[in-house]
Amino acid sequence: LAQVALAQGELAQARALAVEALNLVETAGNREYVAMAQLTLAQIHGAEGDLAGATRWYQQAIVGFEQVGSLSGLLRARFSYAQALAQQGDNEAAASLAQRVRQEAASIGLYLCSKEF
């Protein structure tokens, strides 16, 4: 639901839903879902223009996906982070990270397309 609210530009609602989801999955002990909630919070902070907050949440989500061995989650988080870097104007870091993600995805038969990089 937080992703839907984010897509509709309802940032306050998205944040509230994402925080609630994070609390629930932390209590349940599901580390992959924790990383998913962290990724959603990173995207919300980015949409709000809070670049430091977005970066902090992206880093936590990436570590979480790495710890549980979720390659799809890891690739999604890294690619989303690359997009956020591009929005911040850090085009070199964004392009480098996006290229790395594309190579990792291609190694397992996935191909990512984006106009941004």
Buried (B, 14 or more C-beta within 10 A) or exposed (E): EBBEBBEEEBBEBBBBBBBEBBEEBEEEEBBBBBBBBBBBBBBBBBBBEBBEBBBBBBBBBBBBBBEBEBBEBBBBBBBBBBBBBBBBEBEEBBBBBBEBBBEBBEEEEEEBEEEEB
